[in-house]
Amino acid sequence: MKREETLLKGLGKFIEERNIQKVRKLFEEFHESDIYDHIKEWPIEKIVLFLRLLTEDEASDLFTEMEPEQQTKVINSLTTEEIADLFEEMYTDEAIDILEDLPEKITSRVLKAANSITRDKINKILRYDKNTVGYHMVLEFVTLTDDLTIKQSKASLKKQINKEDLEIVGNIFVYNKQTEKFVGYVEPDDIFAGEDNEKITNYIEKITPLKVSQHFYKAQELMTQYDIPSMPVLDSQQKIVGVIEAEDVIEKYKEADEAAYERAAIISNGKTYLESKVTDIFKARVPWLISLLLFGALTQIVIIAFQLLWAHHNMFNISSKMESITISNIAALSVGTALSVASSITGTAGNSGSQTSSTLVRAIALGEIGPKGSYTYAIKKELIVSLLIASTIFVVSFIRVITVWAAYGYFGKIKTVKSGEYLIIIAIVSSATFFITIIFGNFIGTALPLIGHKYGTDGAIFSGPVQTTIVDLTTIIIYFALTSAIFIPIADAHGKETVATLMPSISAIVQNSPTINYNL
């Protein structure tokens, strides 16, 4: 370890001396990621000088390790020719990954600087949707025709790739010489071990290839099924146009994992979804939901403040001091709380459902959930989790509603003691709605990814929009139905005349009430 540190410290000295030979020799002794960890805090001028002392291939490898912000600075410091050389040495998928994270202005400069071959390759990939196989495929791959012998295959491979690189090639893809359609693949070991006179067709393995338009998750599914490190990608004419490699699939789902953790508070304890306990999932999700619920109290406070302002000006035909229990006061309380709490209910139900769908989409993508038994297990597990979360949120919601109104009563000198029983009823109604809608939201968040997987569609695409629409609509219906079921009989008991005078104002407020959704 000490030797490595000494060598890396000496790197800076060799760069300052412009000692190309020693710089390149030292670069060969370390992985580019280790070197980048050592130099990433250097001034950009020194990093650019380092890149210029390396071979084009080495410079390209080091550049791919850099953060987007640093890559931008490097590109701004390079000449047009140097930029072209840098990207010419990259595989197409690496170049795409880098360009995705760079500012549009920098991306345009790179594309203008790149030679026509590199630019055509990049543009070919960029025309595909980001979620498709075509967008993530590599355009550099090794092929043979099905009419060759082993000896002829070796000769053909020598023209395409050197022997050292051939040893790390995952698969060699074979196509029909006449039709140019994909036939199958052969492994490099079979080429090395086969007799010269044997036909390559004796070693061809048949597989179902990928199509450019398929969703990227299909690559992981087929690679797992066939247990192979790379898969061919075909166009509509069944011709090979690219390859998906295992490392790209791993990287893609690693990024998806990280995004899921941030977006949905998914547990990260080294366990699979099926191995994780219900209590672990509950503990990971509920703090985030409670935090958002409490933050949503701000919305409730703002809306109530405006309603009290309206009450002061007799917009509801009520006393601003709330000193008597009249039908007007009851209606104002029910409508006021309904408006102030509704947005939090839809937001919390949506968040809970999003957590569930994100967890299941990830589990499906990693092959942890399939149609044989685990569908039922996942549904049962999520039902238990939703009951635990819903019960917790019920209590927190009840305390929140009462606390906010009590705070207004204390600080605003509003006498709400006589109407306390109605506030308790409203708090129970809103909390009960939380309970029901969280369970419903979790059910939708569970069902959509599983349905999508069962019918060969990626649940990540439609789960969010469909779930948000269904949960929001259902939540509002449940909440106002419960509120109406309790307060309409009370209103009827106190007389319909006063209610009739209130309805136009109440209706206008409901129609124009804000809906704030904290969906992740």
NUFIKOL-630828 format. One line per 8 residues: number of its first residue (from 1); for each residue z, y, x of C-alpha. Coordinates in nm, 3 decimals. Each point is the difference from the previous one (the first is absolute). Example, Ala and Ser with C-alpha at 12.3 -4.5 7.8 and 13.67 -1.06 7.14 Angstrom:
1) 0.780/-0.450/1.230 | -0.066/0.344/0.137
This chain:
1) 0.000/0.000/0.000 | 0.086/0.232/0.286 | -0.334/-0.074/0.163 | -0.183/0.088/-0.323 | 0.186/0.330/-0.030 | -0.079/0.085/0.362 | -0.369/-0.080/-0.047 | -0.026/0.205/-0.316
9) 0.172/0.294/0.167 | -0.253/-0.029/0.282 | -0.279/0.029/-0.256 | 0.054/0.373/-0.035 | -0.022/0.046/0.377 | -0.329/-0.195/0.019 | -0.145/0.209/-0.283 | 0.092/0.326/0.169
17) -0.164/-0.128/0.319 | -0.313/-0.098/-0.200 | 0.029/-0.346/0.154 | -0.240/-0.186/-0.232 | 0.037/-0.336/0.173 | 0.382/-0.010/-0.020 | 0.005/0.139/-0.354 | -0.236/-0.268/-0.128
25) 0.177/-0.277/0.190 | 0.334/0.103/-0.145 | -0.149/0.022/-0.350 | -0.111/-0.365/0.026 | 0.358/-0.113/0.065 | 0.138/0.127/-0.330 | -0.087/-0.015/-0.369 | -0.139/0.330/-0.125
33) 0.283/0.034/-0.254 | 0.260/-0.015/0.282 | -0.191/0.262/0.196 | -0.026/0.227/-0.303 | 0.377/-0.024/-0.060 | 0.043/0.132/0.354 | -0.251/0.287/-0.020 | 0.022/0.117/-0.363
41) 0.229/0.292/0.090 | -0.233/0.122/0.276 | -0.188/0.329/-0.040 | -0.335/-0.053/-0.168 | -0.185/0.123/0.309 | 0.155/-0.278/0.210 | -0.083/-0.265/-0.263 | -0.361/0.118/-0.014
49) -0.021/-0.018/0.380 | 0.139/-0.355/-0.015 | -0.267/-0.101/-0.252 | -0.273/0.143/0.223 | 0.120/-0.209/0.296 | -0.020/-0.324/-0.199 | -0.310/-0.202/-0.084 | -0.154/0.072/-0.340
57) 0.136/-0.328/-0.135 | 0.353/0.068/0.132 | -0.002/0.357/-0.129 | -0.105/-0.124/-0.343 | 0.282/-0.259/-0.007 | 0.260/0.261/0.093 | -0.136/0.254/-0.248 | 0.039/-0.243/-0.291
65) 0.374/-0.022/0.074 | 0.055/0.373/-0.046 | 0.138/0.176/-0.305 | -0.254/0.194/-0.213 | 0.140/0.338/0.103 | -0.041/-0.087/0.367 | -0.347/-0.148/-0.058 | -0.103/0.329/-0.158
73) 0.115/0.195/0.306 | -0.179/-0.243/0.233 | -0.329/0.029/-0.191 | 0.025/0.377/0.009 | 0.034/-0.020/0.379 | -0.295/-0.236/0.060 | -0.367/0.078/0.036 | -0.253/-0.129/-0.251
81) -0.117/-0.266/0.247 | 0.357/-0.118/0.064 | 0.069/-0.031/-0.372 | -0.317/-0.207/-0.042 | 0.102/-0.230/0.286 | 0.352/-0.037/-0.139 | -0.112/-0.114/-0.346 | -0.293/-0.205/0.125
89) 0.245/-0.243/0.162 | 0.198/-0.054/-0.319 | -0.052/-0.264/-0.262 | -0.118/0.157/-0.322 | 0.320/-0.076/-0.192 | 0.208/0.167/0.272 | -0.216/0.312/-0.016 | 0.033/0.009/-0.381
97) 0.378/-0.034/0.018 | 0.018/0.293/0.240 | -0.239/0.222/-0.195 | 0.197/-0.061/-0.321 | 0.302/0.178/0.144 | -0.179/0.287/0.173 | -0.068/0.341/-0.158 | -0.340/0.033/-0.165
105) -0.115/0.253/0.259 | 0.082/-0.239/0.286 | -0.163/-0.293/-0.179 | -0.320/0.203/-0.040 | 0.003/0.085/0.370 | 0.041/-0.367/0.095 | -0.288/-0.108/-0.225 | -0.225/0.271/0.144
113) 0.094/-0.098/0.355 | -0.046/-0.375/-0.053 | -0.332/-0.157/0.090 | -0.228/-0.108/-0.283 | 0.102/-0.368/0.018 | 0.373/0.074/-0.020 | -0.054/0.259/-0.273 | -0.209/-0.240/-0.209
121) 0.267/-0.269/0.030 | 0.276/0.238/-0.108 | -0.203/0.137/-0.292 | -0.082/-0.355/-0.108 | 0.372/-0.074/-0.037 | 0.091/0.333/-0.158 | -0.232/-0.060/-0.295 | 0.233/-0.275/-0.129
129) 0.314/0.055/-0.204 | 0.320/-0.004/0.207 | 0.142/-0.295/-0.194 | -0.301/-0.225/0.058 | -0.074/-0.256/0.268 | -0.303/0.200/0.109 | 0.212/0.297/0.103 | 0.216/-0.211/0.234
137) -0.259/-0.230/0.155 | -0.103/-0.007/0.365 | -0.371/0.034/0.068 | 0.016/-0.174/0.339 | -0.010/-0.379/-0.035 | -0.162/-0.314/0.147 | -0.262/-0.206/-0.188 | -0.223/-0.302/0.052
145) -0.285/-0.150/-0.201 | 0.035/-0.346/-0.153 | -0.304/-0.149/0.180 | 0.154/0.011/0.350 | 0.142/-0.274/0.218 | 0.328/0.041/0.188 | -0.187/0.083/0.319 | -0.213/0.261/-0.177
153) 0.313/0.139/-0.167 | 0.167/0.052/0.337 | -0.306/0.184/0.129 | -0.007/0.219/-0.309 | 0.369/0.082/0.033 | -0.042/0.105/0.363 | -0.242/0.268/-0.115 | 0.245/0.125/-0.263
161) 0.331/-0.017/0.183 | 0.142/-0.094/0.340 | 0.200/-0.319/0.053 | 0.336/0.176/0.032 | -0.041/0.170/-0.336 | -0.130/-0.319/-0.160 | 0.337/-0.161/0.061 | 0.167/0.249/-0.233
169) -0.268/-0.001/-0.272 | 0.153/-0.129/-0.323 | -0.307/-0.151/-0.163 | -0.375/-0.014/0.058 | -0.195/0.046/-0.321 | -0.317/-0.193/-0.075 | -0.290/0.103/-0.222 | -0.326/-0.160/-0.104
177) -0.289/0.102/0.224 | -0.255/0.024/-0.284 | 0.205/0.165/-0.275 | 0.257/0.175/0.224 | 0.264/-0.104/-0.253 | 0.350/-0.100/0.109 | 0.053/-0.376/0.050 | 0.347/-0.040/0.152
185) 0.189/0.041/0.325 | 0.069/-0.194/0.320 | 0.296/0.028/0.236 | -0.054/0.097/0.367 | 0.177/-0.317/0.115 | -0.264/-0.212/-0.174 | -0.273/0.183/0.190 | 0.175/-0.064/0.333
193) 0.081/-0.366/-0.072 | -0.323/-0.104/-0.175 | -0.282/-0.195/0.161 | -0.302/0.211/0.095 | -0.240/-0.196/-0.221 | 0.216/0.006/-0.309 | -0.100/0.221/-0.291 | 0.227/0.290/-0.082
201) -0.013/-0.108/-0.364 | 0.231/-0.291/0.091 | 0.282/0.248/0.056 | -0.056/0.248/-0.282 | 0.300/0.061/-0.228 | -0.070/0.111/-0.357 | 0.205/0.284/-0.150 | -0.021/0.250/-0.284
209) -0.090/0.330/0.171 | 0.115/0.346/-0.094 | -0.218/0.257/-0.175 | -0.011/0.365/0.101 | 0.104/0.114/-0.348 | 0.306/-0.226/-0.033 | 0.349/0.145/0.022 | 0.160/-0.024/0.343
217) 0.280/-0.228/-0.121 | -0.261/-0.275/-0.043 | -0.038/-0.018/0.379 | 0.366/-0.092/0.041 | -0.026/-0.258/-0.276 | -0.304/-0.177/0.151 | 0.130/0.016/0.358 | 0.321/-0.164/-0.116
225) -0.194/-0.260/-0.195 | -0.228/-0.098/0.290 | 0.250/0.079/0.279 | -0.260/0.182/0.211 | 0.028/0.320/0.209 | -0.312/0.172/-0.133 | -0.221/0.000/-0.309 | -0.368/0.094/-0.041
233) -0.094/0.279/-0.240 | -0.327/-0.035/-0.192 | -0.221/0.245/-0.185 | -0.169/-0.066/-0.333 | -0.276/-0.201/0.176 | 0.260/-0.235/0.154 | -0.067/0.138/0.349 | 0.280/0.061/0.249
241) 0.069/0.371/0.039 | 0.348/-0.004/0.151 | 0.320/-0.185/0.072 | 0.362/0.038/-0.110 | 0.251/-0.098/0.269 | 0.355/-0.125/-0.050 | 0.154/0.283/0.201 | -0.156/0.252/-0.238
249) 0.147/-0.182/-0.299 | 0.342/-0.010/0.164 | -0.017/0.370/0.082 | -0.113/0.088/-0.350 | 0.290/-0.178/-0.167 | 0.244/0.129/0.258 | -0.100/0.352/-0.105 | 0.028/-0.102/-0.365
257) 0.349/-0.133/0.067 | 0.112/0.323/0.162 | -0.143/0.202/-0.287 | 0.166/-0.228/-0.253 | 0.338/0.035/0.170 | -0.024/0.378/-0.012 | -0.144/0.012/-0.351 | 0.209/-0.255/-0.180
265) 0.316/-0.063/0.204 | -0.100/-0.363/0.057 | 0.254/-0.195/0.201 | -0.090/-0.057/0.362 | 0.233/-0.277/0.110 | -0.247/-0.243/0.153 | 0.000/-0.213/-0.317 | -0.292/-0.075/-0.228
273) 0.007/0.106/-0.364 | 0.089/-0.351/-0.116 | 0.279/-0.025/0.258 | 0.158/0.335/-0.090 | 0.304/-0.008/-0.227 | 0.008/0.190/-0.329 | 0.299/0.202/0.126 | -0.193/0.103/0.315
281) -0.291/0.128/-0.207 | 0.239/0.178/-0.239 | 0.189/0.171/0.286 | -0.327/0.116/0.157 | -0.142/0.150/-0.318 | 0.286/0.147/-0.202 | 0.117/0.277/0.243 | -0.346/0.154/-0.003
289) -0.018/-0.011/-0.380 | 0.348/0.152/-0.038 | -0.091/0.276/0.246 | -0.311/0.088/-0.200 | 0.193/-0.016/-0.325 | 0.264/0.240/0.128 | -0.267/0.226/0.145 | -0.159/-0.004/-0.345
297) 0.315/0.172/-0.129 | -0.156/0.319/0.133 | -0.276/-0.038/-0.257 | 0.257/-0.057/-0.271 | 0.195/0.311/0.106 | -0.310/0.220/0.002 | -0.114/-0.112/-0.345 | 0.346/0.037/-0.153
305) 0.032/0.348/0.150 | -0.317/0.108/-0.177 | 0.114/-0.161/-0.326 | 0.330/0.185/0.014 | -0.198/0.318/0.057 | -0.205/-0.080/-0.311 | 0.318/-0.075/-0.192 | 0.142/0.337/0.102
313) -0.300/0.162/-0.164 | 0.036/-0.220/-0.310 | -0.325/-0.184/0.063 | 0.171/-0.307/-0.146 | 0.200/0.199/-0.254 | 0.324/-0.113/0.168 | 0.307/0.160/0.152 | -0.026/0.042/0.377
321) 0.371/-0.079/0.030 | -0.040/-0.329/-0.190 | 0.327/0.064/-0.185 | -0.083/-0.196/-0.313 | -0.164/-0.331/-0.072 | -0.303/0.079/-0.212 | -0.323/-0.187/-0.046 | -0.163/0.263/0.221
329) 0.242/-0.069/0.283 | -0.051/-0.374/-0.025 | -0.377/0.034/0.002 | 0.015/0.237/0.294 | 0.220/-0.239/0.195 | -0.220/-0.301/-0.070 | -0.327/0.175/0.069 | 0.139/0.185/0.300
337) 0.135/-0.311/0.165 | -0.310/-0.195/-0.092 | -0.226/0.249/0.176 | 0.225/0.033/0.304 | 0.049/-0.373/0.053 | -0.345/-0.135/-0.097 | -0.166/0.093/0.328 | 0.272/-0.176/0.201
345) -0.029/-0.312/-0.214 | -0.375/-0.029/0.048 | 0.037/0.074/0.371 | 0.275/-0.257/0.059 | -0.176/-0.270/-0.202 | -0.321/0.069/0.191 | 0.177/-0.009/0.336 | 0.169/-0.328/-0.081
353) -0.331/-0.154/-0.104 | -0.171/0.134/0.313 | 0.263/-0.163/0.220 | -0.059/-0.331/-0.174 | -0.381/0.012/0.016 | 0.006/0.107/0.368 | 0.228/-0.292/0.084 | -0.219/-0.252/-0.178
361) -0.331/0.139/0.132 | 0.141/-0.038/0.352 | 0.127/-0.353/-0.070 | -0.337/-0.102/-0.143 | -0.187/0.152/0.295 | 0.216/-0.196/0.244 | -0.054/-0.325/-0.191 | 0.365/-0.027/-0.111
369) -0.092/-0.015/-0.368 | -0.261/-0.225/-0.156 | -0.071/-0.150/-0.340 | 0.188/-0.326/0.061 | 0.353/0.062/-0.125 | 0.077/0.322/0.187 | -0.143/0.217/-0.281 | 0.281/-0.117/-0.230
377) 0.256/0.034/0.277 | -0.109/0.358/0.073 | 0.020/0.096/-0.368 | 0.352/-0.146/-0.035 | 0.118/0.167/0.322 | -0.137/0.341/-0.101 | 0.156/-0.032/-0.347 | 0.345/-0.050/0.154
385) -0.056/0.289/0.241 | -0.111/0.227/-0.285 | 0.311/-0.087/-0.205 | 0.226/0.092/0.292 | -0.186/0.325/0.066 | -0.018/0.091/-0.371 | 0.375/-0.055/-0.045 | 0.080/0.220/0.301
393) -0.236/0.276/-0.111 | 0.146/-0.015/-0.355 | 0.344/0.094/0.134 | -0.132/0.269/0.238 | -0.217/0.152/-0.276 | 0.288/0.015/-0.249 | 0.223/0.178/0.251 | -0.283/0.236/0.095
401) -0.078/0.114/-0.355 | 0.365/0.061/-0.088 | 0.071/0.173/0.332 | -0.293/0.240/-0.029 | 0.093/0.104/-0.353 | 0.367/0.028/0.093 | -0.092/0.218/0.297 | -0.197/0.231/-0.226
409) 0.290/0.009/-0.241 | 0.243/0.097/0.276 | -0.205/0.243/0.205 | -0.192/0.140/-0.295 | 0.310/0.040/-0.223 | -0.170/-0.215/-0.265 | 0.237/-0.173/-0.241 | -0.138/-0.352/-0.035
417) 0.322/-0.183/-0.087 | -0.081/-0.030/-0.369 | -0.344/-0.140/0.078 | 0.130/-0.244/0.261 | -0.055/-0.305/-0.216 | -0.368/0.087/-0.034 | -0.036/0.055/0.375 | 0.146/-0.345/0.059
425) -0.248/-0.149/-0.245 | -0.289/0.179/0.173 | 0.125/-0.113/0.342 | 0.016/-0.360/-0.122 | -0.349/0.023/-0.152 | -0.156/0.140/0.318 | 0.185/-0.251/0.219 | -0.101/-0.288/-0.228
433) -0.359/0.119/0.034 | 0.038/-0.010/0.378 | 0.125/-0.357/-0.031 | -0.289/-0.115/-0.220 | -0.277/0.184/0.181 | 0.111/-0.112/0.349 | -0.018/-0.361/-0.114 | -0.337/0.069/-0.164
441) -0.127/0.189/0.307 | 0.103/-0.285/0.230 | -0.170/-0.250/-0.227 | -0.326/0.198/0.013 | 0.039/0.040/0.377 | 0.041/-0.377/0.028 | -0.272/-0.102/-0.241 | -0.290/0.218/0.122
449) -0.011/-0.125/0.365 | 0.038/-0.363/-0.113 | -0.275/0.036/-0.261 | -0.224/0.169/0.256 | 0.057/-0.279/0.252 | -0.058/-0.273/-0.259 | -0.340/0.144/-0.091 | -0.106/0.090/0.355
457) 0.060/0.376/-0.019 | 0.218/0.200/0.235 | 0.306/0.112/-0.197 | 0.052/0.295/0.234 | -0.312/0.169/-0.139 | 0.093/0.015/-0.368 | 0.378/-0.061/-0.008 | 0.094/0.364/0.066
465) -0.222/0.182/-0.253 | 0.028/-0.261/-0.276 | 0.374/-0.037/0.050 | 0.061/0.377/-0.008 | -0.200/0.041/-0.321 | 0.165/-0.291/-0.182 | 0.355/0.073/0.113 | -0.015/0.374/-0.070
473) -0.136/-0.048/-0.351 | 0.242/-0.282/-0.084 | 0.297/0.190/0.141 | -0.062/0.308/-0.213 | -0.052/-0.214/-0.312 | 0.322/-0.194/0.057 | 0.208/0.307/0.077 | -0.110/0.214/-0.292
481) 0.007/-0.299/-0.236 | 0.365/-0.069/0.091 | 0.089/0.370/-0.025 | -0.174/0.026/-0.337 | 0.165/-0.315/-0.132 | 0.343/0.150/0.065 | -0.043/0.368/-0.080 | -0.238/-0.006/-0.296
489) 0.263/-0.169/-0.223 | 0.253/0.261/0.119 | -0.246/0.277/-0.077 | -0.073/-0.146/-0.342 | 0.371/-0.016/-0.072 | 0.038/0.373/0.075 | -0.297/0.105/-0.203 | -0.374/0.020/0.055
497) -0.048/0.370/-0.054 | 0.138/0.108/0.338 | -0.190/-0.275/0.177 | -0.325/0.114/-0.158 | 0.047/0.346/0.146 | 0.063/-0.146/0.345 | -0.288/-0.246/0.020 | -0.280/0.245/0.095
505) 0.202/0.129/0.298 | 0.111/-0.346/0.106 | -0.354/-0.136/-0.029 | -0.139/0.282/0.215 | 0.262/-0.061/0.269 | -0.061/-0.375/0.006 | -0.375/0.043/0.026 | 0.035/0.238/0.292
513) 0.286/-0.174/0.180 | -0.058/-0.066/0.371 | -0.028/-0.355/0.126 | 0.103/-0.042/0.363 | -0.063/-0.346/0.140 | 0.152/-0.095/0.333 | -0.219/-0.307/0.043 | -0.019/-0.105/0.366
